[in-house]
Amino acid sequence: MERVERILNGDVRAAARLIRDIDDGVASCRDVLKVLYPHTGKAYVIGISGFPGVGKSTLVDQMIHAYRAAGKTLGVVAVDPTSPFSGGAILGDRVRMQRHGTDPGVFIRSLATRGHFGGLSRSTHGVIDVMDAMGKDVVLVETVGVGQDEVDIVTTAHTTIIALIPGMGDDIQAIKAGILEVADIFVINKADREGLEKTVNDLKTMLDMNRQRAENNSWRPPIVPTIALHGHGVRELMSEIDRHRAFLFGQGAKHLKAHLRAKALRELKDMVVEMVAGRIIRGLEESGRVEAVLDDLVEKRTDPFTLCDKIVKDGIRTYFRGDS
C-alpha cells in the first residue's frame, strides 16, 4: 500500500492527510491503521496535562527545544477545546510553538476534543500511532486540562506530567484523587510566583498519604519547579523524564509491560464502545423509529434501562426493524 510506505518513510504530507482523515472519522483509515500498527511501539510517549493557564504549551515548547538539541525527532499532539462555531480545534498551541513550525524534525498537529471526555480527542490514539510509525523518537501529547474525569492520558503516555502553578492548594485538594493516580512527574510552573513552597508541601503531604500507590508502585512522583517562559528547570524536568523511563524499562521491564497491557485494554474498550455506539445511532437513523423511541421514553411507556437491555439482548438490527 503506497500510502503506508510513504508514512513509514516519514512523508509528512501523507501523514498529515491520514491524520486529517482519522480526525474526520473516515472509515478507510482503519485499513491503513491496521497495516501501520505492527510498526508502532518505538516512540516514547509523554503526556502533559494541567489546568488552563499553567503554561503547558510553553513547557512543551521548551521540551521540544531540549529534545531537538539532543538530536531527537518529535511528534506533537496538541488536544485543543472544540470551537463552538466550526467544530474544529482552537489552534492557539501552534502559535506558541511556531518557532518549531519549519523544523523538519518536528511534526505538530492540533486536534479538537469534539465532546470527548478524558482530556483527549477520540482520534488521539490513532494520531500517536501515525507519528510513531513515521519514526518519531518522542511523541508529546498536550491535553485540554486535568480533573477527575480527564485521566485518559495515563494509559496513553509512558510518562505523564501534571503541570500546576503556585497557589493552587485548594484546587489540588479538589482533584487530588485523580492527579495522584495519573501523575508520574509534577511540574510547578511559574515557580517565581508567591506560594511555591506551600504548593510543594501540599503535594508532598498528599503523596505521603497515598499509601495505596506506594504499596502498588515503587515510583514516587518527583516535584520539579520550572519557569518555562525562561527555560528554568527544564533540564531538571528532562532528567526526571529519563529517570522515569529507566524505571519503566528496569527490572525486566515489568512496569512497562503492565503499562502496555493497561494501554491495550483501554484502547480496545474505547474502540468497541465507539463502534457499537456508532452502529446504534446509525440503526436509529435508518430505522425511522427515532421519534417513536423518544416518545416511549418521554411518555414513560418504557425506560432507558429496559430499552438498552433490549437493544443489547435482541441485537441492534432486530430491535430497530421493530421485530421485538
C-alpha positions in Angstrom: 0.0 0.0 0.0 1.7 3.2 -1.2 0.2 5.4 1.5 1.6 3.2 4.2 5.1 3.1 2.6 5.1 6.9 2.4 4.2 7.2 6.1 6.8 4.6 7.1 9.4 6.6 5.2 8.4 9.7 7.2 6.4 11.5 4.5 4.8 14.5 6.3 2.2 15.2 3.7 0.9 11.6 3.6 0.9 11.5 7.4 -1.0 14.9 7.6 -3.6 13.7 5.2 -4.1 10.4 7.2 -4.4 12.3 10.4 -7.0 14.6 8.9 -9.0 11.6 7.8 -8.7 10.0 11.2 -9.9 13.1 12.9 -12.8 13.3 10.4 -13.8 9.7 11.1 -13.2 8.5 7.5 -13.8 4.7 7.5 -11.0 3.8 5.2 -8.5 5.0 7.8 -9.0 1.8 9.7 -7.4 -0.3 7.0 -4.3 2.0 6.9 -4.0 1.9 10.7 -4.2 -1.9 10.7 -1.2 -2.1 8.5 0.7 0.6 10.4 0.0 -1.0 13.8 2.9 -3.6 13.7 5.3 -0.7 13.0 4.4 1.2 16.2 5.7 0.9 19.7 9.1 2.5 19.2 8.3 6.1 20.1 8.4 7.3 23.7 5.1 9.0 24.5 4.9 11.8 27.1 1.7 13.3 28.2 1.4 16.9 29.6 -1.8 17.9 31.4 -2.8 20.7 33.7 -5.4 23.5 34.3 -5.7 26.2 31.6 -3.2 29.0 32.2 -0.5 26.9 33.9 1.8 27.3 30.9 1.5 23.8 29.4 2.2 24.9 25.8 5.2 27.0 26.9 6.5 24.0 28.7 6.0 21.7 25.7 7.8 24.3 23.5 10.8 24.1 25.8 10.8 20.4 25.8 10.7 20.3 22.0 13.8 22.6 22.1 15.6 20.3 24.5 14.9 17.1 22.6 15.9 18.7 19.3 19.1 19.8 20.9 19.7 16.2 21.8 19.1 15.2 18.2 15.7 13.6 18.7 12.8 13.8 16.3 9.3 14.7 17.7 5.6 14.4 17.0 3.5 16.8 19.0 -0.3 16.3 19.5 -2.0 19.4 21.0 -5.5 18.5 22.0 -7.5 21.8 22.0 -11.0 22.7 23.0 -13.6 22.4 20.3 -14.6 25.6 18.6 -18.3 26.2 19.2 -18.6 27.7 15.7 -16.6 25.4 13.4 -16.3 22.2 15.5 -12.6 22.2 14.9 -9.6 22.8 17.2 -8.8 26.2 18.5 -5.2 26.3 17.3 -3.6 28.5 19.9 -0.9 25.9 20.6 0.6 26.1 17.2 1.1 29.9 17.7 3.0 29.3 20.9 5.1 26.6 19.2 5.7 28.4 16.0 9.5 28.6 16.3 9.5 24.8 15.6 7.0 25.0 12.7 9.6 24.9 10.0 11.8 22.3 11.7 11.6 19.1 9.6 12.4 17.1 12.8 9.1 18.3 14.4 5.6 17.4 13.3 2.9 19.3 15.2 -0.8 18.5 14.9 -3.8 20.1 16.8 -6.9 18.1 17.4 -10.3 19.1 18.7 -11.9 17.2 21.6 -15.3 17.2 19.8 -17.1 16.5 23.1 -14.8 13.5 24.0 -14.2 13.5 27.8 -10.9 12.3 29.3 -8.8 15.2 28.2 -8.0 13.6 24.8 -9.6 13.6 21.4 -11.2 10.3 20.3 -8.7 10.2 17.5 -5.6 10.8 19.6 -4.5 7.1 19.8 -4.6 6.8 16.0 -2.6 10.0 15.6 0.0 8.9 18.0 0.4 5.6 16.1 0.9 7.5 12.8 3.6 9.7 14.4 5.2 6.6 15.9 5.1 4.7 12.6 6.7 7.8 10.9 9.8 7.1 13.0 9.5 9.9 15.6 11.6 9.3 18.6 9.3 11.1 21.0 5.6 12.0 20.9 4.4 14.8 23.2 0.7 14.9 23.9 -0.7 18.1 25.5 -4.2 17.6 26.8 -7.1 20.0 27.3 -6.9 20.1 31.1 -6.9 18.0 34.2 -9.6 16.7 36.6 -11.2 13.6 38.0 -12.6 12.6 34.5 -9.6 13.7 32.5 -7.2 10.8 33.2 -7.1 9.0 29.8 -3.5 10.2 29.3 -2.2 7.8 32.0 -2.9 4.8 29.7 -1.8 6.7 26.6 1.6 8.1 27.7 4.7 6.3 29.1 5.3 9.3 31.3 2.6 11.6 32.4 3.4 15.1 33.6 0.9 17.2 35.6 1.6 20.9 35.5 0.5 23.2 38.3 1.3 26.7 39.4 2.0 28.1 42.9 -1.1 29.0 45.0 -3.3 26.1 43.7 -3.7 24.4 47.1 -7.5 24.3 47.1 -7.6 23.1 43.5 -5.1 20.4 44.3 -7.3 19.2 47.2 -10.3 19.1 44.9 -8.7 16.9 42.3 -6.2 15.0 44.5 -7.6 11.5 43.8 -7.3 12.0 40.1 -3.9 13.6 39.8 -2.2 11.3 42.4 -3.1 8.3 40.3 -2.2 9.9 37.0 1.0 11.9 37.6 4.4 10.4 37.1 6.0 13.8 37.5 4.6 17.0 39.0 5.8 20.3 37.5 5.1 23.5 39.3 5.5 26.1 36.6 5.8 29.9 37.1 7.8 29.0 40.2 8.8 32.6 40.7 5.2 33.3 41.9 4.3 33.5 45.6 3.2 30.3 47.2 5.7 27.8 45.7 6.8 26.4 49.0 3.2 25.8 50.2 2.2 24.1 46.9 5.3 21.8 47.1 4.4 20.9 50.7 0.8 20.2 49.8 1.8 17.8 47.1 4.3 16.1 49.3 1.7 15.7 52.0 -0.8 14.1 49.7 1.9 11.8 48.2 2.8 10.7 51.7 -0.9 10.0 52.4 -1.4 8.0 49.2 -0.3 4.6 50.7 -2.1 2.6 48.1 0.1 3.9 45.3 3.1 3.4 47.5 2.2 -0.2 48.0 1.5 -1.0 44.4 4.1 1.1 42.7 7.7 1.9 43.9 7.8 5.0 41.8 7.3 8.2 43.8 6.5 11.2 41.6 9.1 13.9 41.8 8.2 17.6 42.0 10.0 19.9 39.6 9.7 23.7 39.9 10.1 25.5 36.5 9.8 28.9 34.9 9.1 27.6 31.4 9.0 31.1 29.8 12.7 31.5 30.6 13.7 27.8 30.3 14.4 27.5 34.0 14.1 24.0 35.5 13.6 22.3 32.0 16.9 20.5 32.3 15.8 19.0 35.7 12.5 18.0 34.2 14.2 16.2 31.3 16.4 14.4 33.8 13.3 13.2 35.7 11.7 12.0 32.5 14.8 10.0 31.7 14.8 8.6 35.3 11.1 7.5 34.9 11.9 5.9 31.6 14.7 3.9 33.2 12.3 2.9 35.9 9.8 1.6 33.3 12.4 -0.4 31.4 14.2 -1.7 34.5 13.6 -4.9 36.4 12.9 -6.9 33.2 10.6 -4.1 32.1 7.8 -5.4 34.3 6.4 -1.9 34.9 6.5 -1.2 31.2 4.6 -4.5 30.4 1.9 -3.6 33.0 1.6 -0.2 31.4 1.3 -1.6 27.9 -1.4 -4.1 29.0 -3.4 -1.3 30.5 -3.0 0.8 27.4 -4.0 -2.0 25.1 -7.1 -2.7 27.3 -8.2 1.0 27.3 -7.7 1.3 23.5 -9.7 -1.8 22.9 -12.5 -0.7 25.2 -12.7 2.7 23.5 -12.7 1.2 20.1 -15.5 -1.3 20.9 -17.6 1.4 22.6 -17.2 3.8 19.7 -18.1 1.2 17.1 -21.1 -0.2 19.0 -22.4 3.4 19.8 -22.0 4.3 16.1 -24.0 1.3 15.0 -26.8 2.1 17.4 -27.0 5.7 16.2 -27.0 4.6 12.6 -29.6 2.0 13.4 -31.8 4.6 14.9 -31.4 7.0 12.0 -32.0 4.3 9.3 -35.0 2.7 11.1 -37.1 5.8 11.1 -38.1 4.9 14.7 -36.3 7.7 16.5 -39.4 9.7 17.2 -41.3 6.6 18.4 -38.5 5.5 20.7 -38.2 9.1 22.2 -42.0 9.3 22.7 -41.9 5.9 24.5 -39.3 7.4 26.9 -40.9 10.7 27.3 -44.4 9.2 28.0 -42.8 6.7 30.4 -44.0 3.7 28.4 -40.5 2.3 28.8 -37.3 3.4 30.5 -33.8 3.8 29.1 -32.5 0.8 31.2 -35.1 -1.6 29.7 -34.5 -0.1 26.2 -30.8 -0.5 26.5 -31.2 -4.1 27.7 -33.5 -5.0 24.8 -31.1 -3.5 22.2 -28.2 -5.5 23.6 -30.2 -8.7 24.1 -32.1 -8.7 20.8 -29.5 -7.2 18.6 -29.3 -3.8 17.1 -30.7 -4.7 13.7 -33.5 -6.8 15.0 -34.7 -4.2 17.5 -34.7 -1.3 15.2 -36.6 -3.2 12.5 -39.3 -3.4 15.0 -39.4 -7.2 15.3 -39.2 -7.2 19.0 
